[in-house]
């Protein structure tokens, strides 16, 4: 007797349909699983065996062969348990095989027959809709997560017996009730730009970065507020769109970091420690998993004390920053993860942090070693490089430059202009503009082009830097409500980058 059950394998950020084929034949009792499964898949034989018996079903004393097709695709994790058990039940005629044709099945089994949570359920639900399968059977704990995908009937089950009852014609269980929403912090307790004193230029740079999704590097001595300012960036970023929220929730689900019931609506802010490895930062491992760059997708990746990160880790960021995706190759297998994040970093100007002041005791050799930690190509990918000197004493006692609410209002207006201009392109910010779209959507007057041409001819900008300055100028124009990029927009964009771009190129 042969039975087939549809399920899905998580392959990087994607889900791939897998057909679990179960064949029962006469012969010495045996239970074999083939199809490139990892240790968790091979161990499912014992979980399925015990779960069937402890749930009151008969375990066929025959030769059982389970094939996970396609055979070339690597199968990872315990999510195939439930589909394998359903296949055994259908092949032994304990449940009707025809009922499985309209369902995909995904979940881990306990020895008692209970169905347990698995990572990646949202990706599985999206695959179910993509492959036009009518319904999806998942652990009850994950039912709300799967139901975030429209046009899929979701059956949340808690035991193998409940699955069998459903496939025998029982009613689809109702989705579990939403858990009470946690109490939100009072607005006054949220980090606000009103706390910042004496850094009007840096606050302006943060506003431009938030409005256009640009990368930002803050440079200054210790204690001047670099980390404080970066921590307030999320307060001036717009909420996620539904498409962005689904992508963020999906990547966190695949990473096993999502246990909620609703879409993640806040942009992620990831701040890894400087001892992180290259694979921890961009993803990797024997079984490829997303790194901090992917967990920051559609959000912010904050690297505090940038010069303390290993050079290999920082260089690994160059391709994800440019392409918005990272490809990880392991054992002739390539998986892709999205990395469309906004990079915000802080660094000291020298090892002691007090370059240019009498307190600095660093030698030229110390300064040279410090500069070499940050390569020119990496600095060239920073749109804004802003100095943060010590504020004056009177500035510390003065009032705030602005508040997060005021900046957020300006950012939302600028983002609306970008969304209208980029409608249909799949992009939402100026920072993501390709060279073709940059030429198509950025209208600059003759004086603006002359300023850019002069900077490029002086050698202070690379070709990449030329494009990045133009993107930043477009954002500055959006903040001012201008349809065309003017000379003073380009001048401000150059002022936020040009001098430091020269220093980075010399250090490369």
C-alpha positions in Angstrom: 0.0 0.0 0.0 1.3 3.4 -0.9 0.3 6.8 0.6 1.4 10.3 -0.1 1.4 13.3 2.2 2.4 16.9 1.3 4.6 18.9 3.6 7.4 21.5 3.3 11.1 21.8 3.9 12.6 25.1 5.0 15.4 26.0 2.5 17.0 29.3 3.7 14.3 31.9 3.5 12.1 29.8 1.1 9.9 26.8 1.7 10.0 23.9 -0.7 7.2 21.4 -1.2 8.1 17.8 -0.1 6.1 14.7 -0.8 6.3 12.1 2.0 5.8 8.8 0.2 5.1 5.8 2.5 5.2 2.3 1.2 4.1 -0.8 3.2 5.2 -4.3 2.0 5.3 -7.8 3.4 8.6 -8.8 4.8 10.6 -8.5 8.0 9.5 -5.5 10.1 11.6 -2.5 9.3 11.2 1.3 9.3 13.5 3.2 6.8 13.5 6.9 5.9 15.3 8.0 2.8 15.6 11.3 1.0 18.6 13.2 2.5 17.2 13.8 6.0 19.4 15.1 8.8 19.7 13.4 12.2 16.4 14.9 13.4 14.6 13.4 10.4 16.2 10.0 10.9 15.3 10.0 14.6 11.7 10.6 13.7 11.3 6.9 13.2 11.3 6.4 17.0 9.1 9.4 17.7 6.5 8.3 15.1 6.6 4.7 16.3 6.0 5.7 20.0 3.4 8.4 19.1 1.3 5.9 17.0 1.2 3.3 19.8 0.6 5.8 22.6 -2.2 7.4 20.6 -4.1 4.0 20.3 -3.2 3.3 16.7 -1.8 0.0 15.4 1.8 0.2 14.2 2.1 -2.1 11.1 4.5 -5.0 11.5 5.6 -4.8 8.0 8.5 -3.3 5.9 7.9 0.5 6.0 9.8 2.7 3.6 9.4 6.5 3.8 10.8 8.6 0.9 11.1 12.3 1.2 10.9 13.6 -2.3 12.6 15.4 -4.0 15.6 13.4 -2.9 18.2 16.0 -3.9 16.8 18.6 -1.4 18.3 18.5 2.1 15.6 17.9 4.8 16.3 19.5 8.2 14.4 19.4 11.5 11.6 17.5 13.2 8.8 19.2 11.1 8.3 16.0 9.0 7.2 13.9 12.0 3.5 14.6 11.6 3.4 14.0 7.9 5.3 10.7 8.3 2.8 9.5 10.9 -0.1 10.5 8.7 1.5 8.6 5.8 1.9 5.5 7.9 -1.7 5.7 9.1 -3.0 6.2 5.5 -0.9 3.4 4.1 -2.1 1.0 6.7 -5.7 2.2 6.0 -6.3 3.6 9.5 -7.3 6.9 8.0 -8.6 7.6 4.4 -5.8 8.4 1.9 -8.1 10.6 -0.2 -8.5 13.0 2.7 -4.8 13.9 2.6 -5.0 15.3 -0.9 -6.4 18.7 0.2 -4.1 19.1 3.3 -0.4 19.9 3.9 0.9 18.7 7.2 3.7 20.1 9.3 4.7 19.5 12.9 6.8 17.7 15.5 5.5 14.7 17.4 6.1 13.9 21.1 6.3 10.3 22.2 2.8 10.6 23.7 1.3 11.7 20.4 1.1 15.4 21.2 1.9 17.8 18.3 4.6 20.4 19.1 5.6 23.7 17.8 8.1 23.9 14.9 10.0 26.9 13.5 9.2 28.2 10.0 5.4 27.8 10.1 4.8 31.1 8.4 7.0 30.1 5.5 5.2 26.8 5.3 1.8 28.5 5.2 3.0 30.8 2.4 4.2 27.7 0.5 0.8 26.1 1.0 -0.9 29.1 -0.6 1.7 29.2 -3.4 1.2 25.6 -4.3 -2.6 25.9 -4.1 -3.1 23.4 -1.4 -6.5 24.1 0.3 -5.5 23.6 4.0 -2.6 23.2 6.4 -2.5 21.1 9.5 0.0 22.6 12.1 0.5 22.5 15.9 -2.1 24.4 17.7 0.5 26.7 19.2 1.4 27.8 15.6 -2.1 28.1 14.2 -2.3 31.8 14.6 1.0 32.3 12.9 -0.1 30.2 9.9 -3.4 32.1 9.8 -1.5 35.3 9.0 -1.4 34.0 5.4 -4.7 34.6 3.6 -6.6 32.0 1.5 -5.4 29.0 3.5 -7.6 26.9 5.8 -5.6 26.4 9.0 -6.3 23.5 11.3 -4.4 23.8 14.6 -4.2 20.4 16.3 -2.7 19.3 19.7 -2.5 15.6 19.2 -2.2 12.8 16.6 -5.7 11.6 17.5 -7.1 15.0 16.7 -5.4 14.9 13.3 -7.0 11.5 12.6 -10.4 12.7 13.6 -10.1 15.6 11.2 -9.0 13.5 8.3 -11.9 11.1 8.9 -14.3 13.9 8.3 -14.3 15.8 11.5 -14.7 19.6 11.7 -11.8 21.9 11.4 -10.9 23.2 14.9 -11.4 26.9 15.6 -8.3 29.0 15.8 -7.1 29.5 19.4 -8.1 32.8 21.0 -5.6 35.6 20.8 -3.6 36.0 24.0 -4.1 39.3 25.8 -1.9 42.1 24.4 1.0 43.0 26.8 0.8 46.4 28.3 2.7 48.9 26.2 5.3 51.3 27.7 4.1 54.8 28.2 5.3 57.1 25.4 7.4 59.1 27.9 9.5 55.9 28.6 10.4 55.4 25.0 13.8 56.7 23.9 13.2 60.2 22.4 15.4 62.6 20.5 14.3 65.2 23.0 16.9 63.7 25.4 19.7 64.6 23.0 21.6 67.9 23.7 24.2 69.8 21.7 24.2 67.6 18.5 22.0 69.5 16.0 24.2 68.3 13.0 24.0 64.7 14.1 20.3 64.9 14.7 19.9 66.3 11.2 21.9 63.4 9.8 19.8 60.9 11.7 16.7 62.5 10.2 18.1 62.2 6.7 19.1 58.6 7.3 15.6 57.7 8.6 13.8 59.5 5.8 15.8 57.7 3.0 16.9 54.4 4.7 20.6 55.5 4.4 23.6 54.0 6.2 25.0 56.2 8.9 28.4 56.2 10.7 28.9 58.4 13.8 32.5 59.2 14.8 33.6 60.9 18.0 35.2 60.5 21.4 33.7 58.3 24.1 30.7 59.6 26.0 29.5 62.1 23.4 26.2 60.3 22.8 26.8 58.2 19.7 25.1 55.1 21.2 22.4 57.3 22.7 21.6 58.8 19.3 21.6 55.5 17.5 19.2 54.0 20.0 16.7 56.7 19.1 16.6 55.9 15.4 13.7 53.4 15.8 11.6 56.1 17.3 11.7 58.1 14.0 11.2 55.2 11.6 7.8 54.5 10.0 5.9 51.3 11.0 6.4 48.3 8.8 4.0 47.8 5.8 2.2 44.5 5.7 4.6 43.0 3.1 7.6 44.1 5.2 6.0 42.8 8.4 5.4 39.4 6.8 9.0 39.2 5.7 10.3 40.2 9.2 8.0 37.7 10.9 9.0 35.0 8.5 12.7 35.4 9.0 12.3 35.4 12.8 10.1 32.3 12.6 12.7 30.5 10.5 15.3 31.4 13.1 13.1 30.1 15.9 12.8 33.6 17.5 9.1 34.1 16.9 6.5 32.9 19.4 3.8 35.5 18.9 0.4 35.4 17.3 0.4 38.5 15.2 2.7 40.1 12.7 5.8 41.9 14.0 5.0 45.5 13.4 8.1 47.2 14.8 11.2 47.4 12.8 13.9 45.2 14.2 16.9 46.7 15.9 19.9 44.3 16.2 23.0 45.3 18.1 25.5 42.4 18.1 28.6 42.4 20.3 31.9 43.2 18.6 33.2 39.7 19.2 30.7 38.2 16.7 32.0 36.0 14.0 31.5 36.5 10.3 28.9 33.7 10.1 27.1 35.1 13.1 26.9 38.4 11.4 25.8 37.4 7.9 24.6 33.9 8.5 26.2 30.4 8.1 27.0 27.3 10.1 26.9 23.7 9.1 23.2 23.9 8.8 22.8 27.5 7.3 20.9 29.8 9.5 20.2 33.5 9.3 22.7 35.9 10.9 22.2 39.3 12.5 22.2 41.0 9.1 19.1 38.9 8.1 17.4 39.3 11.5 17.7 43.1 10.9 16.0 42.8 7.5 13.7 45.8 7.0 15.1 47.3 10.2 18.4 48.6 11.7 21.7 46.8 12.3 23.6 48.8 14.9 27.4 48.1 15.2 28.7 49.9 18.3 32.5 50.5 18.4 32.8 49.5 14.8 36.6 49.4 14.9 36.5 46.7 17.5 34.8 44.2 15.2 37.0 41.8 13.3 38.0 42.9 9.9 36.7 39.6 8.4 33.3 40.2 9.9 33.1 43.7 8.6 34.3 42.7 5.1 31.6 40.0 5.1 29.0 42.8 5.3 30.0 44.4 2.0 28.1 42.2 -0.4 24.9 42.0 1.8 24.9 45.8 2.0 25.1 46.2 -1.7 22.8 43.5 -2.9 20.2 43.2 -0.1 20.7 39.4 0.0 23.4 37.0 1.2 24.1 33.7 -0.4 25.5 30.9 1.9 27.1 27.9 0.2 27.5 24.7 2.2 28.2 21.2 0.8 27.1 22.1 -2.8 24.0 23.7 -1.3 23.2 27.4 -1.7 20.6 29.2 0.5 19.6 32.8 0.3 18.6 35.1 3.1 17.4 38.7 2.7 19.6 41.5 4.2 17.8 44.8 3.3 18.8 46.5 6.5 19.9 50.0 7.5 23.4 50.0 8.9 24.1 52.4 11.7 27.6 52.3 13.4 29.7 54.3 15.8 33.4 54.5 16.1 36.2 56.4 17.9 38.6 58.5 15.9 41.6 56.8 17.4 42.4 54.0 19.9 42.0 56.2 22.9 39.1 58.1 21.4 40.5 61.6 21.9 42.2 62.4 18.6 42.8 66.1 18.1 42.7 67.0 21.8 45.6 67.3 24.3 44.3 64.2 26.0 45.3 62.0 23.0 48.5 60.0 23.5 48.2 57.8 20.4 51.2 57.6 18.1 51.1 57.8 14.3 51.5 54.0 14.2 48.6 53.6 16.5 46.5 55.9 14.3 47.5 54.0 11.2 46.5 50.6 12.7 43.2 52.1 13.8 42.4 53.4 10.3 43.3 50.1 8.7 40.6 48.3 10.7 38.0 50.1 8.6 38.6 49.5 4.9 37.9 52.1 2.3 35.4 49.9 0.4 33.3 49.5 3.7 33.4 53.3 4.4 32.5 53.9 0.8 29.2 52.1 1.5 28.3 54.5 4.3 26.0 57.2 3.0 26.5 59.6 5.9 29.7 59.9 8.0 29.1 62.4 10.8 31.5 63.7 13.5 30.2 63.9 17.0 32.6 66.1 19.0 32.1 66.9 22.7 29.1 69.3 23.1 29.7 72.6 24.7 28.8 72.9 28.4 26.0 75.4 27.8 24.5 73.0 25.3 24.1 70.3 27.9 22.1 72.7 30.1 20.0 74.0 27.1 16.8 72.7 25.7 16.3 69.9 23.1 17.0 70.5 19.4 13.8 68.6 18.5 11.7 65.6 19.5 11.1 62.2 17.9 7.5 63.1 17.2 8.6 66.1 15.1 11.2 64.2 13.2 8.8 61.2 12.6 6.3 63.6 11.0 8.9 64.9 8.6 10.2 61.3 7.9 6.6 60.0 7.2 6.0 62.8 4.7 9.3 62.2 2.9 8.6 58.4 2.8 5.2 59.1 1.3 6.8 61.0 -1.5 9.3 58.2 -2.1 6.5 55.6 -2.1 4.5 57.5 -4.6 7.5 58.0 -6.9 8.6 54.4 -6.6 5.2 52.8 -6.9 5.4 49.5 -8.9 9.1 49.1 -8.5 9.0 47.0 -5.3 11.2 49.6 -3.5 10.2 52.1 -0.8 13.3 54.2 0.0 15.9 56.2 -1.9 18.7 54.2 -0.4 17.5 51.1 -2.4 17.5 52.9 -5.8 19.4 51.0 -8.5 21.5 53.1 -11.0 18.8 52.8 -13.6 16.1 54.0 -11.2 18.4 56.7 -9.9 18.7 58.1 -13.4 14.9 57.7 -14.0 13.6 59.2 -10.7 16.2 61.8 -9.6 15.8 65.1 -11.4 18.7 67.4 -10.6 19.4 70.9 -11.9 22.6 72.0 -13.7 24.2 73.5 -10.6 23.6 70.3 -8.6 25.3 68.2 -11.4 28.2 70.7 -11.5 28.8 70.2 -7.8 28.8 66.4 -8.1 31.0 66.5 -11.1 33.5 68.7 -9.3 33.7 66.4 -6.3 34.2 63.4 -8.5 36.9 65.0 -10.6 38.8 66.0 -7.4 38.9 62.3 -6.6 37.0 62.7 -3.3 34.2 60.4 -4.6 34.2 57.0 -6.2 31.6 56.1 -8.7 29.7 54.3 -6.0 30.0 57.4 -3.7 28.8 59.6 -6.5 25.5 57.6 -6.6 25.2 57.5 -2.9 25.6 61.3 -2.6 22.9 61.7 -5.2 20.5 59.3 -3.3 21.1 61.3 -0.1 20.5 64.6 -1.9 17.2 63.2 -3.3 16.2 62.4 0.3 17.1 65.9 1.5 14.9 67.3 -1.3 12.1 65.0 -0.2 12.3 66.3 3.3 11.9 69.8 1.9 9.1 68.8 -0.4 11.1 69.6 -3.6 10.4 67.7 -6.8 13.9 68.4 -8.1 17.3 68.0 -6.5 19.0 71.4 -6.1 22.5 72.6 -5.6 22.1 73.1 -1.9 20.7 69.6 -1.5 23.9 68.2 -3.1 26.1 70.5 -1.0 24.5 69.3 2.2 24.9 65.6 1.1 28.5 66.2 0.3 29.1 67.9 3.6 27.7 64.8 5.4 30.2 62.6 3.5 33.0 64.1 1.4 35.7 64.9 3.9 35.4 61.5 5.6 35.2 59.6 2.3 38.7 61.0 1.5 40.0 59.7 4.8 38.5 56.3 4.3 40.0 56.0 0.8 43.5 56.9 2.2 43.2 54.3 4.9 42.2 51.5 2.4 
